[in-house]
Amino acid sequence: MGLLGFGARCDGDGVAPTGDKMHLVFGKRAFFGYQVTGTGEGGWFVNLPSRDPSYGAGFTPAEWLPVLADAFTGDRVPAVELIRRTDPKDLVVTGGLEDIPSVPVWHRDRAVLIGDAAHPTSPSSGQGASLAAESAVQLARCLRDLPLPQAFSAYEALRRARVERVIAAAARTNSDKAAGPVARVLRDALMPVAMRLLANPEKWRWQFDHPIDWSAPARA
C-alpha cells in the first residue's frame, strides 16, 4: 500500500495551541501532523494510505478535502476541524511518498548524480535536503583532492551506505503509517515501549549528527 502526501496552512483560531511544537498522530485510517500557534495560525499535513495506483490523479483540492476529513472521523485529534477550515486553494497535494531503495549507478565518465537523483528518499525521512547538502560537501572534497574518475568513486563510497540506511528508515516509517487493522493494533501497543527507546538521543544521533571534516583530504 502506498502513501499520499497533503498539507496546508489554515485558520487555527479556537483550536488548542501547540506552541512551538508539532503534534504527530497515528489516526485509525491516516497519519496527521499539525501545529497551531498562540496567534491562531495553523498548519497541518496528512499521509493517507492508498491502494490506487493512479494516486487519485484528476482529483481537485476541493474533492480531496472531504476525503481527508473523512479519514479522521472519530479520531481524537482536531484533524477534521482544521481540514474543514482549509481553503482548497491552500491545499498542497504532494502525491505519492515514494523512494528508490538503491540507485545502482551514480556516475559515468564525467557525469555524476547528486541529491535526490542519487538517493531519492521518501519525505517521511525528513532528511532529503540534509542528505543533498552532505553529498554536495563530500563531492566537493573529492573533486578538490582527487582526479576523475577516482573522485566520483570516492564520493560514492563515502555516501552510499549512509543514504541507503536513511532511505530504509523512511520506508519503515511509511509502513507504520500505512498499517492495516491488525498491524495498527500491534503498532499502537508497542508504541510506548518504542518511544522510550527512541527518547534516547543516541538512537537518533547517526541520522541527525553527521559531521564532515572539510579540511581532511579525500582518499581514493
C-alpha positions in Angstrom: 0.0 0.0 0.0 1.3 3.5 -0.9 1.0 6.8 0.9 -0.2 10.1 -0.4 1.0 13.4 1.0 -1.0 16.6 1.6 -0.5 19.8 3.6 -1.9 23.2 4.1 -2.0 26.4 6.2 -5.3 27.2 7.8 -7.1 29.2 10.5 -6.3 27.6 13.8 -8.2 30.1 16.0 -10.0 28.3 18.8 -8.0 25.1 18.5 -5.7 24.4 21.5 -2.3 25.8 20.5 0.7 23.6 20.3 3.2 26.4 20.6 6.5 25.8 19.0 5.8 22.0 18.7 4.2 20.0 16.0 1.9 17.2 17.2 2.1 13.9 15.2 -0.7 11.4 15.4 -1.4 7.9 14.1 -5.1 8.0 13.3 -7.2 4.9 12.6 -7.0 5.4 8.9 -4.3 8.0 8.2 -1.4 9.9 9.8 -1.8 13.6 10.9 0.6 16.3 11.9 -0.4 19.8 12.9 0.8 22.9 14.6 -1.3 25.8 16.0 0.4 29.0 17.2 -0.7 31.2 20.0 -1.8 33.8 17.5 -4.3 31.3 15.8 -2.2 30.4 12.8 -2.5 26.8 11.9 -0.8 24.3 9.6 -1.2 20.5 9.0 -0.1 17.6 6.9 -1.6 14.2 6.1 -0.2 10.9 5.0 -3.1 8.9 3.5 -2.7 5.2 2.7 -3.8 4.4 -0.8 -4.2 1.3 -2.9 -5.0 3.4 -6.0 -2.0 3.0 -8.4 -3.1 6.3 -10.1 -2.8 8.1 -6.7 -6.1 9.9 -7.3 -5.0 11.5 -10.4 -7.5 14.1 -11.5 -8.9 14.9 -8.1 -9.1 18.6 -7.4 -8.2 20.1 -4.0 -11.9 20.7 -3.3 -12.5 17.0 -3.9 -9.6 15.9 -1.7 -10.5 17.9 1.4 -13.7 16.0 2.3 -11.8 12.7 1.7 -9.1 13.8 4.1 -11.6 15.0 6.7 -13.5 11.6 6.5 -10.3 9.7 7.1 -10.1 11.2 10.6 -13.8 10.9 11.6 -13.9 9.5 15.1 -10.2 10.2 15.9 -9.4 12.3 19.0 -7.5 15.0 17.2 -8.6 18.3 15.7 -7.9 17.0 12.2 -11.5 17.2 10.9 -11.9 20.8 12.2 -8.6 22.0 10.7 -9.1 20.3 7.4 -12.6 21.8 7.1 -11.2 25.3 7.8 -8.8 24.9 4.8 -9.4 26.8 1.6 -9.0 24.5 -1.4 -6.5 26.9 -3.0 -4.2 26.5 0.0 -4.1 22.7 -0.2 -0.8 21.3 -1.4 -1.0 17.8 -2.9 2.4 16.3 -2.9 1.2 12.9 -4.3 2.9 9.6 -3.7 5.5 9.3 -0.9 8.0 7.1 -2.7 11.6 6.2 -2.7 14.2 4.2 -4.6 16.0 1.9 -2.1 19.2 1.9 -4.2 20.3 3.7 -7.4 22.7 1.2 -9.0 24.9 3.7 -11.0 25.9 7.1 -9.6 28.5 8.2 -12.1 29.7 7.5 -15.6 32.5 9.3 -17.4 32.3 13.0 -16.4 28.7 12.8 -15.2 27.7 12.3 -11.6 24.4 12.1 -9.7 23.8 14.1 -6.5 20.9 14.8 -4.2 17.6 13.1 -5.0 18.9 11.9 -8.3 21.4 9.7 -6.4 19.4 8.9 -3.2 15.7 9.7 -3.6 14.1 9.1 -0.1 10.6 9.5 1.0 9.6 12.8 2.6 8.9 10.8 5.7 12.7 10.7 6.3 12.8 14.5 6.8 16.4 14.2 5.5 16.1 14.9 1.8 17.7 18.4 1.8 20.2 17.4 4.5 21.4 14.4 2.5 21.8 16.6 -0.6 23.8 19.1 1.3 26.0 16.4 2.8 26.6 14.9 -0.6 27.5 18.2 -2.1 30.2 18.8 0.5 31.6 15.3 0.1 31.6 15.6 -3.7 33.4 18.9 -3.5 36.0 17.4 -1.2 36.6 14.5 -3.6 36.8 16.8 -6.6 39.2 19.1 -4.7 41.6 16.3 -3.8 41.3 13.5 -6.4 41.4 13.2 -10.2 38.5 11.8 -12.2 37.2 9.1 -12.1 38.7 8.4 -8.6 36.9 11.4 -7.2 33.5 10.1 -8.2 34.2 6.6 -6.9 35.4 8.1 -3.6 32.3 10.3 -3.3 30.0 7.3 -3.8 32.0 5.2 -1.3 31.6 8.0 1.3 27.8 8.4 0.8 26.1 5.2 -0.4 25.8 3.2 2.9 24.6 6.2 4.8 21.9 7.4 2.4 20.6 3.9 1.8 20.3 3.5 5.6 18.2 6.7 5.8 16.0 5.6 2.9 15.4 2.2 4.6 14.4 4.0 7.9 11.9 6.2 6.0 10.4 3.1 4.3 9.8 1.6 7.8 8.1 4.8 8.9 5.9 4.7 5.8 5.0 1.1 6.5 3.9 2.1 10.1 1.7 4.9 8.7 0.0 2.5 6.2 -0.6 -0.3 8.8 -3.7 -2.5 8.3 -6.1 -3.2 11.2 -4.1 -6.0 12.8 -0.7 -4.3 12.3 -2.2 -1.0 13.7 -3.2 -2.7 17.0 0.3 -4.2 17.3 1.9 -0.8 16.5 -0.1 1.1 19.0 0.5 -1.5 21.7 4.3 -1.4 21.1 4.5 2.4 20.6 5.0 3.3 24.3 8.0 0.9 24.5 9.4 2.2 21.2 9.1 5.8 22.2 11.0 5.2 25.4 13.8 3.7 23.3 13.7 6.5 20.8 13.8 9.1 23.5 17.4 8.2 23.9 19.3 10.7 21.7 22.0 8.2 20.9 19.4 6.1 18.9 18.9 9.1 16.5 22.4 10.5 16.5 23.6 8.6 13.4 20.9 10.3 11.4 21.0 13.9 12.6 24.5 14.4 13.8 26.8 13.7 10.8 29.9 15.9 11.0 32.1 16.2 7.9 35.7 17.3 8.2 36.2 19.6 5.3 39.9 20.1 6.0 40.6 16.3 5.8 41.9 15.2 2.4 39.6 12.9 0.5 41.2 9.5 -0.3 40.6 7.1 -3.2 
